[in-house]
Amino acid sequence: MIEGYLGLGISFIIIVIIMLLIMLKAKAHILTKIVLITIAIWYGLVLFYVGPNLMGWPAQGEIPKESILLSWKVTEPKKNHKGGIYFWVLSPDKKIETKHD
């Protein structure tokens, strides 16, 4: 998952650098430049905070029967966190398309 975040971050930095280089040379109105820079900063903050949401939301309850276990994580208890065991499963109502040659 870290590789995906790193790729998002690097691609954002490349796009912003190219955009800023073009804007420095462009003869656009100053208000246009301010709006574009503001949008770039906003998009960077969105990329920073959206990462955990890409992993999905934890849910409490029983795991459906015949689920496929994709991954798991054990978090040890600490002072401010009670710890937990997290399973990432694919429930049977989700279809997986596979190709067999």
FIRO-636440 format. One record per residue: residue in three letters; x, y, z of N, C-alpha, C, O, CB in turn. Coordinates in steps of 0.02 Angstrom, whole numbers, padded with zeros to 5 digits, always signed. Each point is the difference from the previous one (the first is absolute). Glycine has a CB too. Layout:
BEGIN
AlaXYZXYZXYZXYZXYZ
...
% end
This chain:
BEGIN
Met+00041-00059+00000-00041+00059+00000+00043+00063+00000-00019+00050-00029-00071-00113+00089
Ile+00148+00059-00027+00045+00058+00002+00023+00019-00070+00006+00059-00016+00031-00092+00131
Glu-00024-00017-00157+00022+00014-00068-00052+00041-00038+00018+00043-00040+00049-00149+00041
Gly-00131+00092+00010-00053+00037-00032-00001+00072+00022-00008+00046-00040-00058-00150+00032
Tyr+00075+00116+00074+00002+00068+00025+00060+00037-00027-00004+00059-00018-00055-00096+00122
Leu+00115+00003-00106+00061+00031-00026-00009+00019-00073+00022+00054-00021+00047-00121+00102
Gly-00100+00024-00120-00013+00015-00070-00046+00060-00008+00011+00042-00043+00006-00162+00016
Leu-00069+00123+00068-00046+00057-00001+00037+00065+00017-00009+00051-00034-00087-00126+00065
Gly+00137+00072+00020+00036+00059+00021+00050+00024-00053+00004+00060-00014-00018-00098+00131
Ile+00052-00009-00145+00049+00018-00051-00034+00028-00062+00023+00050-00029+00054-00138+00073
Ser-00131+00057-00066-00036+00025-00059-00028+00069+00013+00000+00043-00044-00028-00161+00011
Phe+00003+00131+00094-00026+00066+00017+00056+00052-00003-00009+00054-00028-00079-00106+00100
Ile+00145+00036-00044+00057+00047+00000+00022+00015-00071+00013+00058-00016+00024-00102+00127
Ile-00033-00006-00154+00020+00010-00070-00050+00045-00035+00019+00047-00036+00037-00159+00034
Ile-00121+00099+00011-00052+00040-00033+00003+00072+00025-00006+00046-00041-00067-00148+00029
Val+00082+00113+00077+00002+00068+00027+00061+00037-00025-00004+00059-00017-00057-00098+00119
Ile+00119+00006-00106+00060+00032-00025-00009+00021-00073+00017+00057-00018+00054-00125+00097
Ile-00098+00024-00120-00012+00017-00070-00050+00058-00005+00010+00046-00039+00013-00166+00005
Met-00077+00117+00073-00050+00053-00002+00030+00067+00021-00013+00051-00031-00076-00136+00056
Leu+00130+00085+00028+00030+00062+00023+00050+00028-00050+00003+00061-00010-00018-00100+00127
Leu+00053-00004-00150+00047+00023-00051-00038+00031-00059+00021+00052-00026+00060-00141+00060
Ile-00135+00059-00054-00041+00027-00055-00031+00067+00021-00002+00047-00039-00022-00163-00003
Met-00001+00119+00104-00033+00061+00023+00049+00058+00007-00019+00057-00010-00065-00127+00069
Leu+00147+00056-00041+00049+00054+00006+00013+00033-00067+00012+00060-00004+00040-00120+00101
Lys-00053+00020-00150+00013+00026-00067-00062+00027-00034+00005+00041-00046+00087-00122+00037
Ala-00150+00060+00031-00063+00020-00032-00017+00072+00016+00017+00026+00053-00057-00145-00048
Lys+00007+00150-00052-00023+00069+00010-00075-00001+00017-00041+00028-00036+00130+00018-00044
Ala-00104-00079+00134-00070-00005+00022-00013+00053+00053+00046+00028+00029-00049-00152-00055
His-00060+00137+00038-00021+00048+00051+00022-00027+00068-00001-00060+00012-00098+00099-00081
Ile+00119+00006+00114+00024-00020+00066-00053-00038+00040+00017-00045+00039+00058+00144-00040
Leu-00138-00082-00009-00054-00035+00035-00004-00073-00022-00012-00044+00041-00052+00152-00031
Thr+00075-00120-00074+00001-00069-00026+00056-00040+00032-00010-00058+00020-00038+00097-00129
Lys+00107-00009+00115+00056-00034+00031-00014-00015+00074+00017-00054+00024+00061+00112-00105
Ile-00108-00011+00116-00015-00010+00071-00050-00057+00008+00008-00041+00045+00014+00163-00022
Val-00073-00124-00065-00050-00053+00004+00032-00068-00013-00014-00048+00035-00075+00128-00072
Leu+00132-00085-00014+00032-00064-00017+00048-00023+00056+00003-00059+00015-00013+00088-00137
Ile+00046+00017+00151+00045-00018+00055-00041-00023+00061+00019-00048+00034+00067+00131-00075
Thr-00141-00050+00055-00043-00020+00055-00028-00070-00011-00003-00040+00046-00027+00160-00026
Ile+00009-00134-00082-00027-00067-00016+00055-00052+00008-00014-00055+00025-00069+00105-00105
Ala+00144-00035+00060+00055-00048+00007+00015-00015+00073+00011-00057+00018+00038+00099-00125
Ile-00050+00010+00149+00012-00011+00072-00057-00041+00030+00011-00045+00040+00053+00154-00034
Trp-00126-00092-00024-00058-00038+00025+00005-00074-00020-00012-00044+00040-00059+00149-00046
Tyr+00090-00118-00057+00005-00068-00024+00055-00038+00037-00007-00060+00014-00034+00097-00127
Gly+00095-00004+00129+00053-00031+00039-00024-00020+00069+00017-00054+00024+00067+00120-00087
Leu-00122-00023+00095-00028-00017+00066-00050-00057-00004-00002-00043+00044+00018+00162-00009
Val-00056-00120-00089-00047-00055-00009+00038-00066-00008-00019-00050+00031-00064+00128-00085
Leu+00136-00079+00015+00040-00061-00008+00030-00022+00066+00005-00060+00013+00020+00093-00131
Phe-00005+00014+00159+00031-00017+00064-00051-00033+00047+00017-00049+00034+00063+00144-00048
Tyr-00141-00069+00016-00049-00025+00048-00043-00056-00026-00035-00032+00039+00034+00144+00008
Val+00001-00126-00112-00043-00052-00028+00031-00070+00007-00035-00050-00008-00011+00135-00072
Gly+00110-00089+00094+00034-00064+00003-00033-00053+00043-00014-00055-00025+00115+00118+00007
Pro-00115-00049+00081-00032-00050+00042-00069-00021-00026-00021-00057+00011+00083+00103+00086
Asn-00097-00001-00130-00066-00017-00026+00004-00049-00058-00049-00035-00014+00008+00147+00050
Leu+00097-00116-00070+00007-00047-00055+00002-00072+00025-00014-00046-00038+00076+00133-00027
Met-00045-00096+00128+00005-00068+00028-00068-00027+00021-00006-00060+00012+00120+00088+00026
Gly-00164+00013-00034-00066-00023+00021-00013+00016+00072+00044+00024+00036-00038-00115-00120
Trp-00066+00078+00106-00021+00016+00068-00008-00065+00039-00028-00048-00025-00030+00153-00014
Pro+00082-00105+00102-00009-00061+00040-00073-00007+00021-00036+00049+00011+00154-00039+00030
Ala-00140-00072-00035-00068-00015+00022+00004-00054+00054+00042-00045-00003-00091+00075-00111
Gln+00006-00024+00163-00002-00050+00053-00053-00052-00017-00050+00016-00033+00088+00068+00119
Gly-00028-00144-00064-00049-00052-00012+00033-00064-00025+00061-00005-00004-00147+00092-00021
Glu+00044-00134+00009+00025-00065-00024+00020+00005-00073-00028+00038-00039-00045-00097+00121
Ile+00122+00019-00099+00022-00005-00069-00048-00046-00036-00014-00055+00025+00137+00076+00005
Pro-00149-00002-00089-00047-00043-00036+00032-00068-00017+00061-00004-00012-00117+00106-00035
Lys+00015-00154+00046+00026-00066-00017+00023+00000-00073-00026+00037-00041-00051-00092+00125
Glu+00125+00014-00098+00029-00009-00067+00031+00065-00026+00002+00010-00061-00086-00100+00039
Ser+00109+00132+00067+00035+00061-00021+00071-00018-00019+00027-00052+00020-00098+00123+00055
Ile+00102-00029-00114+00069-00009-00020+00042+00048+00042-00011+00060+00000-00020-00095-00120
Leu+00080+00008+00156+00044+00040+00042+00054+00030-00044+00040-00036-00030-00062-00037+00131
Leu+00023+00140-00106+00049+00034-00041+00062+00019+00040+00056-00006-00025-00149+00049-00047
Ser+00083-00020+00134+00056+00020+00042-00024+00005+00072-00060-00002+00014+00115+00064-00109
Trp-00007-00056+00142-00017+00010+00069+00054+00042+00033+00056+00006-00025-00118-00116+00029
Lys+00044+00140+00053+00047+00041+00038-00017-00005+00073-00059+00004+00019+00075+00075-00116
Val+00034-00089+00138-00009-00001+00073+00032+00063+00028+00059+00012-00011-00060-00141+00015
Thr-00038+00167+00034+00025+00061+00031+00003-00011+00075-00051-00015+00032+00003+00088-00124
Glu+00108-00066+00120+00009-00010+00072-00031+00057+00039+00000+00057-00023+00107-00121+00001
Pro-00134+00049+00082-00028+00053+00042+00054+00049+00023+00056-00019+00015-00146-00061+00023
Lys+00071+00144-00035+00044+00052+00026-00039+00043+00049-00058-00016+00015+00126+00018-00122
Lys-00037+00050+00133-00034+00043+00049-00065+00029-00027-00052-00002+00033+00163+00029+00016
Asn-00108+00001-00109-00059+00035-00028-00037-00041-00053-00044+00027-00034+00103+00080+00059
His-00042-00170-00034-00033-00042-00050-00008-00070+00029+00047-00029+00025+00001+00097-00121
Lys-00109-00094+00091-00013-00066+00031+00026-00058-00042-00004-00058+00022-00096+00108+00032
Gly+00125-00037-00114+00026-00054-00043-00056-00034-00037-00059+00016+00009+00153-00032+00070
Gly-00077-00032-00120-00051-00036-00037+00029-00048-00051+00060+00000-00014-00134+00096+00031
Ile+00031-00136-00043+00017-00046-00054-00044+00019-00059-00061-00001+00005+00096-00094+00075
Tyr-00004+00113-00135-00036+00023-00059+00006-00051-00056+00055-00023-00016-00036+00143+00050
Phe-00075-00136-00064-00001-00045-00058-00026+00039-00060-00050+00036+00005+00033-00139+00068
Trp+00049+00094-00129-00024+00029-00063-00027-00058-00040+00039-00042-00023+00045+00140+00024
Val-00150-00101-00009-00031-00057-00034-00041+00024-00059-00023+00057-00003+00021-00120+00112
Leu-00008+00018-00155-00044+00011-00057-00061-00043+00012+00005-00061+00002+00091+00087-00083
Ser-00153+00006+00090-00060-00037+00017-00027-00037-00062+00015+00019-00057-00043+00065+00147
Pro-00011-00137-00079-00022-00042-00056-00046+00036-00049-00007-00023-00057+00018-00073+00133
Asp-00042+00151-00057-00045+00034-00046+00038+00042-00052-00030+00024-00047-00056-00022+00137
Lys+00151+00006-00081+00041+00036-00048+00027-00050-00051+00031-00050+00018+00000+00138+00067
Lys-00041-00074-00148+00023-00045-00053+00071+00017-00021+00018+00059-00006-00136-00072-00033
Ile+00159-00038+00029+00068+00009-00025+00002-00032-00069-00015-00059-00008+00067+00060+00126
Glu-00033+00039-00166+00005-00027-00068+00072-00024-00009+00048+00037+00009-00139+00041-00054
Thr+00097-00141+00026+00066-00027-00014-00001-00031-00069-00051-00024-00024+00073+00002+00147
Lys+00036+00024-00154+00008-00031-00066+00046-00060+00006+00054+00004+00030-00073+00107-00088
His-00003-00166+00031+00041-00060-00001+00016-00016-00073-00044-00004-00042-00008-00040+00150
Asp+00116+00035-00121+00021-00018-00068+00004-00074-00010+00016-00023-00055+00047+00128+00048
% end
